Amino acid sequence: MSYYQSAERIPDPSWKYDVYLSFRGQDTRHGFTSHLYDALRRAGIHVFRDEVALGRGEQITYTLIQAIEASRLLVVVFSESYAGSRWCLDELMKIMECISTGGQTVIPVFYNVDPADVRHQRGPFGEAFQSHRFSYENEIVHAWRAALTEAANLSGFAITGDRNEAEMIGKIVKHITTLLASEDLFIAKHLVMILLDIFIKSK
């Protein structure tokens, strides 16, 4: 089955979303992230993306925190101006926190940026922090840097101008589908064992 086709899956009731997408809107909202979102949806994957899932009048910050905590996989799309947004950096801190507190998996996607620039806050990421150090306290700036470094050290996907974007989106969707399928299989086997145990005890 193609990973662009809707799949029959056994959803894990403990998660509200399969995937949470973190991205800098002005860089990728109407391009790469939109294409990735559509591809994930075609694969039968339930995705949270702020402008789609939020209703009018909701408190965005609280809603996003809830969505992050309720998502099995957390995909972070690093783009050129990602670090220029305090919103994105605060969101990333929460995402990285969920690795230890929620046991979730984070998948970084480096969209036309060097992973080393994200890891060491160089290039456009370094420029953003030159500005941040005059606007925010050292403690929060240090925490943002630590979150970027930790995220950039994770296994992910790098997309540059000389690579086929559609092909890379396909690889990302396939990877996510595989991760979800392995977790779903574990859940299904666990459910079967519970039902079998109940059946044996009832005889």
N, C-alpha and C positions, 0 to 999 in steps of 0.2 A: 504493500500500500504506500502511495506517495505521501510524504509528510505534509503536502499541501491539501490533502483530502481530510475531511472530517473523520475522526476516529471514534470508535465505540470504546469508552473508557469507564472504569468504575471510579467515580470521584471519591476523594477522601473527604468525609463530612467535617473533619476538623479544620479544613482550610476553606476560606470563602473564594479565594482566587488561586489559579495555578501560577500566574506570573504577574509581578509588579514591574512596570517600566518607569525607570527614572531617567530623565533627559532634560537638556536645556532647550526650552521651546523655540527660542529664536534661531537656534542652529539647525534643528532636525525635525521639528514638529510636522512640517508639511512635506518632508522628504523622507529620509531614511527611517525615522521612527514610525511614521505613518505606514510605510511599506512593511516594516517588520511587524507592526501591530496587525495589519490586514492578513499577513501570511500566517501568523500565530492563530488568528481567529479561524482561518480556513482549515487549519489543522485540528480544529475542535478544542483549542486551548482557551480557557477563560482568563482574560487579561484585564488588569486594572490600568487605565490610562486616564489621568485626571480630567481632561475635558470631556471624556465620554461618560465616566462613572459618577461624576459629582452632580448633585442636584442644586438648583438655585437656593440660596439662603443658607447653605451648609457652611460650617466653619472649616475652611480648607485645611488648615494645619492639623487639626484634630482628626479630620477625615482621612488625611493622608497617613498619619501615624497608624490609625486603625487598619488601613488598607495594607500597609507594609507588614504589620504584624499578622495579618490574615492571609498572606501570600506565601506559597510554598517555595517559589523561586523568585529571586530579586535580580533583575537585569538592569545594569547601570550603563547608559550610553554616554561615554566621555567624549565631548566635542571641544572645539577650540575655546569657547567662552564659558564652559561649564563651571570652572572655578571662579568666574567673575560674579556668580550668583550666590548670595548667602543662603537663599532658599535651597538651592541644589546641595550646597555643602552641609547644611543642617540635615537635609534628607539623607545624604550619604552617611552621616554619623549614625543616624537611626538604623539605616540598612546594615551597616557593619556591626552594630550592636546586636542585631538579630541573629548573627551567626552563632553567638554564644548563648544568648537568652532564649532563642526560639528554634535553634537547630536548623535554620534555613540555609539555602545555598545561594551564593551571590555569583553572578556571571558578568564580568566586565566586558564591555564592547568599546574598543578604542576607534572612534570614527574620525579618520583623518588627523589623528594626534599620535605622537610617539608614546608608547607605554612608559618609557623611561622619563619623559617629561612629566607625566602624571605622578610617577613614583617619587621623583626627586624635586617636583614642583619647579621645572625649568620651562623655558619657552613661554607660551601664552599662560601657562599655569603659574610660572614664576612672576610674570608681569602682574597677574591678578593679585598675588600675595604681597607684592610691593605696595599695592593700593590698600589691601586689607590691614596691613600692619599700622596704618595711620588711622584707621576707622574702628578697629575692634581691639578688645583686650587680648593680651598675649596668650592667655589660657585658651580662649576659643580658637584663636588662629593656630595654636599648637595642636589642638584636637582635630581641626580640619586637615592639617598636614598629615597627622597620623592616620586618619581615615583614608586619605588619598593614597598614601604609601601602602597601607594594608590592602586596599582594593586592587591596586596595580600589581601587587605580588601574586594575585590569584590567577588561575588559568582562565583565559578568555579568548576573545577574537579581536584581531586587528584588521581594520578596513582602511585601505589607502586608495588614492585616486587611480592607481594603476591596476586595481583588482575589480573584478566583476561584482558589483554590489548585489545584484539579484542572486548570484551564485552564493555569496557569503551569507545572505539572509537565509537561503535554503539550508546552509550548513548549521546556522544558529538554531533554526526551527527544528532541524533533525536532532540536534544535540538536546534541546529542551524536551522534545517528544520522547527521546530515549530515557532521559532522567525521570520524567513523569511516569512513563510506562513501567520502569523498574520499581518505583515506589508503589504504583497501583497494584502490581503483581504481588508485592509483599503484603499489602492490605488485603487483597483477595484471598491469599493463602491463609492469613491470620484469621479472617472471617470464617473461612471453611473449617478451620480447626476449632473455633469457638462453637460453631453450629454442630459439628460432629460430636463435641464433648457434651453439649446440651442433649443431643439425640441419644447418646449412650446412657447418660444419667437418667433420662426419662423412661428408659425401657425397664 
